[in-house]
């Protein structure tokens, strides 16, 4: 929790001068309640809670297993785009997802262990 809070706080402090210089929020109209609610939900749910979950998984599963999940980000984005935005799923997207699944299976090693067990069982 301390690491996640420190990381988010530090990046907020670092980005504040950049945001003030580029966006110049004093020159923009004041946003409404819906906009503030959306920003707060993005900050709290999509960022803060995600960091807490990330660091808890890191502590329990380890860095290697946690990094394997990052391979699923493009797959999730493509599937959400197809389901929610009605984007077209083409052969290239499907081939990419198959390659990612194959890469994850190769890194994980479970399919190879299963194949070795079947060969060993068949040989005896």
N, C-alpha and C positions, 0 to 999 in steps of 0.2 A: 504494500500500500504506500509506503514511504517513497519507494522508487518511482512508482507511477505518478504520485502527486508531485514529486520533485521534477520529474521529466516534463509533465504538463505545465507546471508553474514556470519553469525555466524557459520553455519555448514560448509561452505567452509573453513573458517579460521581454524576450529577444525580438518577438514579432511586433510588439506594440509600437515602437518608433517607426518601423517600416510601414505599418498600417496607417499610422497618423500622417506620414509623409505622402504616401501614394493615394490613399482614399480621401483624405481630408474630410472626415465625417461631419465637421461643423458646417460644411457647405451643402450637405445633403438634407432632404426633409427628414423629420423624425419618423422612424418606422412605427407601425401600429402594433397592437397587442398580439396579433397572429404572427407577425414577423418575429417579435421578441420570443414568443413561445416556441417557434420553430428553431430559432438560434439556441435557446436554452436546452431544448430536447436534443439537438445535435451535439451540443457540448457535453451534456450530462450522460445521455444514453449511448450515443454513438461513439463518443470519444472516451469519456472517463470510465464508464462501465467496461468498455472494450479493453482498456488498458489494465484494469483490475483483473479481468478474466485472463488476459494475456499473461500477466505475471504470475497468476496462480497456476496456470497450466505449465508455465516455464518451471516453476518450483516443483511441480509433481511429475511432469513427463520428461523434462529435460529439453535442452536447446535443439537437439537434432530432430526429435519428434515434433516439436513446435514449429520448426522451420518447414517441415513437410506440408503443413497446412497452407503455407503461402502459395504452394502450387495450385491450390484449389480456387484462389481468388479469380483468375481469368475464367475458369469454368463457371463459377457462381455469377460473374458479371454477364457472361454470354447467356446463361439460362434465365437470369432475371430479365435481361433485355428481351429475350424471346417471349417469356411469359407475361411480363407486365407491359412492355412497350410494343409488343407485336412485331419485333424485329425478326427478320428472316434467318433461319438457321441453314447455312449452306454446308456443302461437303467439306470445305476448308475448316469451318468451325468444329464440325463433328470429328474430323481427322485430328485436329489439335487437341480436343478433349480425350480422344483415344490415346494419343501420344502421352499426354499428361498422366492418364490412368496407368499406362504401361510403365512410365518412369517411376511413379509412386510404387507400383508393384515391385519393380526391380530394386528400388532403394529399400523397401520394407523387407523383402526377402521371404515373406510367407509363402507365396506361390512356389518358389524354388524349393523350400523345405518340404512342402506338400508333395511336390513332384518326386523328390528324393525318397520320401517315405513310401510312396506308391511303388517306386522301382524296387526299393528294398523289400517291401512286402511281396511283390511279384516274384522276386528272385528266390525267396525262401520257400 
